[in-house]
Amino acid sequence: MRICVVGAGVAGLAAARILHRAGHQVVVLEKSSGLGGRCATRRVGPYTFDTGATSIAPRGRGLEKFMLEEADQSDLHRIEKPGWLTEYGRVAPGDATKMKIDRYTYRSGINRIGKLLAEGLEVRREIKVERIDQEPECVTVNGESYDHCVVAIPAPQAKELLEPQRSVPMTRFRACLSVLLGYEKELPPQPYFALLDEDQRSPLVWLSLESQKCPDRAPEGHTALVAQLGAEFSRDHYDSSDHEVGFEAWTAVSRILGKEFA
């Protein structure tokens, strides 16, 4: 069968690989130029940041076999340090069993997982899907015929694309603003690679120490951090200026890491 997969995030690429392995002709359509969706990486000057997911915890699922056995592992990096907890600037180890989960990224950036999943697949990038129509004998996507179509994009976008032909449950985005911070100073070694505000009461809910998580994320003597802000703050400030959002992030960071990181 000829099958179209809409979306080249991890879910779409994984579905495409399974279908391709089963002998189907698969075409993946992706509206952006990148692969891997929210497993995204950005380089700013000398710094490298994982901007969405900051690590991958496969936990024995199918992705683990792919990463550790099937795919090229030369760029794979196992994160040695655990995550810790933070509350109002206070840092604590938390539950060791919950926090010490095998986590991975890639030295070149977490978006490497998308590139690996896409190997051997026909992926057409920068193609925005405008229409999906169910015909009696086929499905047409942007006017091109397929036997079936897999829609692997966020539910609000899928809802807009598929209705009124097919009902999609009401779903909303959980907003998350990520602030990328590069410092021309070195953070002393910490016993954790990231901090989680488990109750998510403060604006800063996740802080990833990129330059301690993985080599090659910042020059020697520099520090790279990703500060991810909570859903309520992100929703209320989604259209705020970069300076306003950044100020909230680096103020929260300085409470934890010290005033030199303000």
C-alpha positions as CSV (number, residue, x, y, z in Angstrom):
1,M,0.0,0.0,0.0
2,R,1.0,3.6,-0.5
3,I,0.7,5.5,2.8
4,C,1.2,9.2,3.6
5,V,2.4,10.2,7.0
6,V,1.8,13.9,7.9
7,G,4.4,15.2,10.3
8,A,8.1,14.3,10.8
9,G,8.2,14.5,14.5
10,V,9.4,11.4,16.5
11,A,5.8,9.9,16.4
12,G,5.4,10.4,12.6
13,L,8.9,9.1,11.8
14,A,8.5,6.1,14.1
15,A,5.2,5.2,12.4
16,A,6.7,5.7,9.0
17,R,9.6,3.3,9.9
18,I,7.2,0.6,11.1
19,L,5.1,0.9,7.9
20,H,8.2,0.9,5.7
21,R,9.6,-2.1,7.4
22,A,6.3,-3.9,6.8
23,G,6.7,-3.4,3.1
24,H,4.6,-0.4,2.4
25,Q,5.5,2.6,0.2
26,V,5.6,5.5,2.7
27,V,5.9,9.3,2.0
28,V,6.4,11.6,5.0
29,L,5.3,15.3,4.6
30,E,6.8,17.9,7.0
31,K,6.0,21.6,6.9
32,S,9.3,22.7,8.4
33,S,12.9,22.1,7.2
34,G,13.7,20.1,10.4
35,L,13.1,16.6,11.6
36,G,12.2,15.3,15.0
37,G,9.6,17.9,16.0
38,R,10.0,18.9,19.6
39,C,13.3,17.0,19.8
40,A,14.8,20.2,18.6
41,T,18.3,21.8,18.7
42,R,19.4,25.4,18.2
43,R,22.9,26.8,17.8
44,V,23.5,30.4,18.9
45,G,27.0,31.6,18.5
46,P,29.3,29.2,20.3
47,Y,26.4,27.6,22.2
48,T,24.3,24.5,21.4
49,F,20.9,24.1,23.1
50,D,18.3,21.4,23.1
51,T,15.2,23.6,23.1
52,G,12.2,21.3,23.5
53,A,12.9,17.9,24.9
54,T,16.3,18.3,26.7
55,S,16.8,14.5,27.1
56,I,15.3,11.2,26.0
57,A,14.3,8.5,28.5
58,P,13.3,5.5,26.4
59,R,12.4,3.3,29.4
60,G,12.6,0.0,27.6
61,R,10.2,0.9,24.8
62,G,10.7,0.5,21.1
63,L,12.7,3.7,20.9
64,E,15.4,2.2,23.2
65,K,16.1,-0.7,20.9
66,F,16.3,1.7,18.0
67,M,18.7,4.0,19.8
68,L,20.9,1.4,21.5
69,E,21.0,-1.3,18.9
70,E,19.8,-0.3,15.5
71,A,20.9,3.3,14.9
72,D,24.4,4.8,14.7
73,Q,25.5,5.3,18.3
74,S,28.7,7.3,17.6
75,D,27.0,10.6,18.5
76,L,24.9,9.2,21.4
77,H,25.6,10.5,24.8
78,R,24.3,8.9,28.1
79,I,23.7,11.6,30.7
80,E,25.6,10.6,33.8
81,K,24.0,12.9,36.3
82,P,20.5,12.6,37.6
83,G,17.8,15.3,37.7
84,W,17.1,17.1,41.0
85,L,14.2,19.1,42.4
86,T,13.8,22.7,43.1
87,E,11.3,24.8,45.1
88,Y,11.5,28.5,45.4
89,G,15.2,28.5,44.7
90,R,16.0,25.6,47.1
91,V,17.6,22.5,45.5
92,A,17.2,18.9,46.8
93,P,17.9,15.4,45.3
94,G,14.3,14.2,45.4
95,D,13.3,10.6,45.1
96,A,16.5,8.8,43.8
97,T,14.4,6.0,42.2
98,K,12.3,8.5,40.2
99,M,15.1,10.9,39.2
100,K,17.8,8.3,38.3
101,I,16.4,7.2,35.0
102,D,18.7,6.4,32.0
103,R,18.6,9.5,29.9
104,Y,20.3,10.3,26.6
105,T,21.0,13.1,24.2
106,Y,23.3,13.4,21.2
107,R,26.6,15.4,21.3
108,S,25.6,17.3,18.2
109,G,22.1,18.0,19.5
110,I,19.0,16.0,20.4
111,N,17.6,16.7,16.9
112,R,19.9,13.9,15.7
113,I,17.2,11.4,16.7
114,G,15.0,12.8,14.0
115,K,17.7,12.5,11.4
116,L,18.4,8.9,12.4
117,L,14.7,7.9,12.3
118,A,14.4,9.4,8.9
119,E,17.2,7.4,7.3
120,G,15.9,5.3,4.4
121,L,12.5,7.1,4.3
122,E,11.1,9.4,1.7
123,V,10.7,12.6,3.6
124,R,9.5,15.7,1.8
125,R,10.3,18.8,3.8
126,E,8.8,22.3,3.7
127,I,5.5,20.9,2.5
128,K,2.5,22.3,4.3
129,V,-0.5,20.0,4.1
130,E,-3.5,22.1,3.2
131,R,-6.2,19.4,2.6
132,I,-6.9,15.8,3.4
133,D,-9.9,14.3,1.6
134,Q,-11.4,10.9,2.1
135,E,-12.4,9.5,-1.3
136,P,-14.3,6.2,-1.9
137,E,-11.2,4.3,-2.9
138,C,-8.4,6.4,-1.5
139,V,-7.2,9.4,0.5
140,T,-5.9,12.5,-1.2
141,V,-3.4,14.7,0.6
142,N,-2.8,18.0,-1.2
143,G,-4.4,16.4,-4.2
144,E,-2.1,13.4,-4.3
145,S,-3.6,9.9,-3.9
146,Y,-2.7,7.4,-1.2
147,D,-4.3,4.2,0.2
148,H,-4.1,5.5,3.8
149,C,-2.9,8.5,5.7
150,V,-1.4,8.8,9.2
151,V,-1.8,12.2,10.8
152,A,1.0,12.6,13.4
153,I,0.9,16.3,14.3
154,P,-0.3,18.1,17.5
155,A,-4.0,17.6,18.1
156,P,-5.1,21.2,17.6
157,Q,-3.5,21.3,14.2
158,A,-4.9,17.9,13.3
159,K,-8.4,19.1,14.4
160,E,-8.1,22.1,12.1
161,L,-7.0,19.9,9.2
162,L,-9.4,17.0,9.5
163,E,-12.7,18.6,10.6
164,P,-15.5,18.6,9.5
165,Q,-14.7,15.3,7.8
166,R,-13.7,13.6,11.0
167,S,-14.3,14.5,14.6
168,V,-11.1,15.2,16.7
169,P,-11.5,15.4,20.5
170,M,-11.1,18.9,21.9
171,T,-7.4,19.3,22.9
172,R,-5.3,22.3,23.8
173,F,-1.6,23.0,23.7
174,R,0.2,23.2,27.0
175,A,2.3,26.3,26.4
176,C,6.0,26.2,27.2
177,L,8.4,29.0,26.6
178,S,12.0,28.1,26.4
179,V,14.7,30.6,27.1
180,L,18.3,29.9,25.9
181,L,21.0,31.4,28.1
182,G,24.7,31.5,27.3
183,Y,27.1,32.9,29.9
184,E,30.8,33.9,29.5
185,K,31.5,32.4,32.9
186,E,31.8,28.8,34.1
187,L,29.3,27.2,36.4
188,P,31.1,25.0,39.0
189,P,30.3,21.3,38.6
190,Q,26.9,20.4,40.0
191,P,25.6,17.0,41.1
192,Y,22.6,17.2,38.7
193,F,22.1,17.9,35.0
194,A,18.6,19.5,35.4
195,L,16.2,20.8,38.0
196,L,12.5,20.2,38.0
197,D,9.9,22.2,40.0
198,E,7.7,19.2,40.7
199,D,4.7,21.3,41.9
200,Q,5.2,23.7,39.0
201,R,4.2,26.7,41.1
202,S,6.9,29.1,40.1
203,P,7.4,30.4,36.5
204,L,10.6,28.3,36.1
205,V,9.7,24.6,36.0
206,W,12.7,23.0,34.3
207,L,16.3,24.1,34.1
208,S,18.7,22.1,32.0
209,L,22.5,22.7,32.5
210,E,23.3,22.0,28.9
211,S,27.1,22.5,29.3
212,Q,27.2,20.0,32.2
213,K,24.7,17.6,30.6
214,C,26.8,16.9,27.5
215,P,30.2,17.9,26.0
216,D,30.5,20.5,23.3
217,R,27.6,22.6,24.3
218,A,29.6,25.7,25.3
219,P,33.3,26.8,25.0
220,E,35.6,26.1,27.9
221,G,34.9,28.5,30.7
222,H,31.4,29.2,29.4
223,T,27.9,27.9,30.5
224,A,24.8,27.1,28.5
225,L,21.4,26.7,30.1
226,V,17.9,26.1,28.9
227,A,15.2,27.5,31.2
228,Q,11.7,26.3,30.5
229,L,8.8,28.2,31.9
230,G,5.5,26.8,33.2
231,A,2.2,26.5,31.4
232,E,0.4,29.3,33.2
233,F,3.3,31.8,32.8
234,S,3.9,30.8,29.2
235,R,0.3,31.2,28.3
236,D,0.0,34.6,29.9
237,H,3.3,35.8,28.4
238,Y,3.2,34.1,25.0
239,D,3.1,37.5,23.2
240,S,5.3,39.4,25.7
241,S,8.7,40.8,24.6
242,D,11.8,38.6,24.6
243,H,13.3,40.9,27.3
244,E,10.3,40.5,29.6
245,V,10.3,36.7,29.3
246,G,14.1,36.5,29.5
247,F,14.2,38.7,32.6
248,E,11.8,36.3,34.4
249,A,14.0,33.4,33.4
250,W,17.4,34.7,34.3
251,T,16.0,36.2,37.6
252,A,14.8,32.7,38.6
253,V,18.1,31.2,37.4
254,S,20.1,33.6,39.6
255,R,18.1,32.6,42.7
256,I,19.3,29.0,42.2
257,L,22.8,29.4,40.7
258,G,23.9,32.7,42.3
259,K,23.7,36.4,41.5
260,E,26.5,36.2,38.9
261,F,24.0,34.4,36.7
262,A,21.6,37.4,36.7
